[in-house]
């Protein structure tokens, strides 16, 4: 009878320690997941902003303004039809 009580008590103590260890590990993993999710959201926002900036800067009107501002005065604008392709 005392052996059964000792075995049961040791199993209960071991089980409690094991469960608390698992809980602590899962809390750490959840914290890491939250941090990664936050970083992911920040990167998504940055990506959207970069796409907006790229769309704005690559619009033809903005390119013409930037060309007038930064390119030399003898800059000539060409249409797509003026290009000759080598494999034609």
Phi and psi in degrees as GROMACS dihedral restraints (atoms count N, CA, C in turn):
[ dihedral_restraints ]
;  ai    aj    ak    al  type     phi  dphi    fc
    3     4     5     6     1   -64.0    20    10
    4     5     6     7     1   -30.2    20    10
    6     7     8     9     1   -64.8    20    10
    7     8     9    10     1   -39.4    20    10
    9    10    11    12     1   -65.0    20    10
   10    11    12    13     1   -39.8    20    10
   12    13    14    15     1   -66.9    20    10
   13    14    15    16     1   -42.4    20    10
   15    16    17    18     1   -63.7    20    10
   16    17    18    19     1   -43.1    20    10
   18    19    20    21     1   -64.3    20    10
   19    20    21    22     1   -45.1    20    10
   21    22    23    24     1   -63.9    20    10
   22    23    24    25     1   -42.9    20    10
   24    25    26    27     1   -64.1    20    10
   25    26    27    28     1   -42.3    20    10
   27    28    29    30     1   -67.3    20    10
   28    29    30    31     1   -37.2    20    10
   30    31    32    33     1   -65.2    20    10
   31    32    33    34     1   -40.9    20    10
   33    34    35    36     1   -65.3    20    10
   34    35    36    37     1   -43.7    20    10
   36    37    38    39     1   -64.5    20    10
   37    38    39    40     1   -45.0    20    10
   39    40    41    42     1   -63.1    20    10
   40    41    42    43     1   -41.8    20    10
   42    43    44    45     1   -62.9    20    10
   43    44    45    46     1   -41.6    20    10
   45    46    47    48     1   -64.8    20    10
   46    47    48    49     1   -43.5    20    10
   48    49    50    51     1   -64.4    20    10
   49    50    51    52     1   -43.0    20    10
   51    52    53    54     1   -63.5    20    10
   52    53    54    55     1   -43.6    20    10
   54    55    56    57     1   -65.3    20    10
   55    56    57    58     1   -42.0    20    10
   57    58    59    60     1   -66.1    20    10
   58    59    60    61     1   -36.8    20    10
   60    61    62    63     1   -62.5    20    10
   61    62    63    64     1   -44.9    20    10
   63    64    65    66     1   -65.2    20    10
   64    65    66    67     1   -40.2    20    10
   66    67    68    69     1   -62.2    20    10
   67    68    69    70     1   -43.1    20    10
   69    70    71    72     1   -63.2    20    10
   70    71    72    73     1   -40.7    20    10
   72    73    74    75     1   -65.3    20    10
   73    74    75    76     1   -41.6    20    10
   75    76    77    78     1   -67.3    20    10
   76    77    78    79     1   -34.8    20    10
   78    79    80    81     1   -62.9    20    10
   79    80    81    82     1   -42.1    20    10
   81    82    83    84     1   -63.7    20    10
   82    83    84    85     1   -42.0    20    10
   84    85    86    87     1   -66.1    20    10
   85    86    87    88     1   -40.2    20    10
   87    88    89    90     1   -63.4    20    10
   88    89    90    91     1   -39.0    20    10
   90    91    92    93     1   -62.7    20    10
   91    92    93    94     1   -42.5    20    10
   93    94    95    96     1   -64.3    20    10
   94    95    96    97     1   -39.4    20    10
   96    97    98    99     1   -63.8    20    10
   97    98    99   100     1   -43.2    20    10
   99   100   101   102     1   -62.1    20    10
  100   101   102   103     1   -42.1    20    10
  102   103   104   105     1   -62.9    20    10
  103   104   105   106     1   -44.5    20    10
  105   106   107   108     1   -66.5    20    10
  106   107   108   109     1   -37.5    20    10
  108   109   110   111     1   -64.2    20    10
  109   110   111   112     1   -40.6    20    10
  111   112   113   114     1   -64.3    20    10
  112   113   114   115     1   -44.3    20    10
  114   115   116   117     1   -62.1    20    10
  115   116   117   118     1   -39.9    20    10
  117   118   119   120     1   -63.2    20    10
  118   119   120   121     1   -43.5    20    10
  120   121   122   123     1   -63.0    20    10
  121   122   123   124     1   -40.8    20    10
  123   124   125   126     1   -63.8    20    10
  124   125   126   127     1   -40.5    20    10
  126   127   128   129     1   -67.7    20    10
  127   128   129   130     1   -35.7    20    10
  129   130   131   132     1   -64.6    20    10
  130   131   132   133     1   -42.2    20    10
  132   133   134   135     1   -63.6    20    10
  133   134   135   136     1   -43.1    20    10
  135   136   137   138     1   -62.2    20    10
  136   137   138   139     1   -40.5    20    10
  138   139   140   141     1   -63.4    20    10
  139   140   141   142     1   -42.9    20    10
  141   142   143   144     1   -61.9    20    10
  142   143   144   145     1   -42.1    20    10
  144   145   146   147     1   -64.2    20    10
  145   146   147   148     1   -40.7    20    10
  147   148   149   150     1   -65.1    20    10
  148   149   150   151     1   -38.8    20    10
  150   151   152   153     1   -64.6    20    10
  151   152   153   154     1   -42.0    20    10
  153   154   155   156     1   -61.9    20    10
  154   155   156   157     1   -44.1    20    10
  156   157   158   159     1   -63.9    20    10
  157   158   159   160     1   -40.9    20    10
  159   160   161   162     1   -64.2    20    10
  160   161   162   163     1   -42.8    20    10
  162   163   164   165     1   -61.9    20    10
  163   164   165   166     1   -40.9    20    10
  165   166   167   168     1   -65.7    20    10
  166   167   168   169     1   -48.2    20    10
  168   169   170   171     1   -71.7    20    10
  169   170   171   172     1   -23.8    20    10
  171   172   173   174     1   -93.6    20    10
  172   173   174   175     1     4.2    20    10
  174   175   176   177     1   -70.4    20    10
  175   176   177   178     1   145.2    20    10
  177   178   179   180     1   -58.9    20    10
  178   179   180   181     1   -36.9    20    10
  180   181   182   183     1   -64.1    20    10
  181   182   183   184     1   -43.5    20    10
  183   184   185   186     1   -67.8    20    10
  184   185   186   187     1   -39.1    20    10
  186   187   188   189     1   -63.1    20    10
  187   188   189   190     1   -40.3    20    10
  189   190   191   192     1   -63.8    20    10
  190   191   192   193     1   -42.2    20    10
  192   193   194   195     1   -63.1    20    10
  193   194   195   196     1   -44.0    20    10
  195   196   197   198     1   -66.6    20    10
  196   197   198   199     1   -35.8    20    10
  198   199   200   201     1   -64.6    20    10
  199   200   201   202     1   -42.9    20    10
  201   202   203   204     1   -63.9    20    10
  202   203   204   205     1   -35.0    20    10
  204   205   206   207     1   -77.9    20    10
  205   206   207   208     1   -39.8    20    10
  207   208   209   210     1  -111.2    20    10
  208   209   210   211     1   -19.1    20    10
  210   211   212   213     1   -91.2    20    10
  211   212   213   214     1   158.7    20    10
  213   214   215   216     1   -65.0    20    10
  214   215   216   217     1   163.8    20    10
  216   217   218   219     1   -66.4    20    10
  217   218   219   220     1   -25.9    20    10
  219   220   221   222     1   -86.3    20    10
  220   221   222   223     1    17.8    20    10
  222   223   224   225     1   -68.5    20    10
  223   224   225   226     1   131.3    20    10
  225   226   227   228     1  -113.9    20    10
  226   227   228   229     1   129.3    20    10
  228   229   230   231     1   -85.3    20    10
  229   230   231   232     1   135.3    20    10
  231   232   233   234     1  -118.9    20    10
  232   233   234   235     1   148.0    20    10
  234   235   236   237     1   -90.2    20    10
  235   236   237   238     1   164.8    20    10
  237   238   239   240     1   -64.6    20    10
  238   239   240   241     1   -30.7    20    10
  240   241   242   243     1   -70.2    20    10
  241   242   243   244     1   -17.1    20    10
  243   244   245   246     1   -82.6    20    10
  244   245   246   247     1    -9.8    20    10
  246   247   248   249     1   -84.4    20    10
  247   248   249   250     1   139.9    20    10
  249   250   251   252     1  -109.8    20    10
  250   251   252   253     1   133.6    20    10
  252   253   254   255     1   -99.3    20    10
  253   254   255   256     1   143.8    20    10
  255   256   257   258     1   -70.9    20    10
  256   257   258   259     1   -29.6    20    10
  258   259   260   261     1   -93.7    20    10
  259   260   261   262     1    14.3    20    10
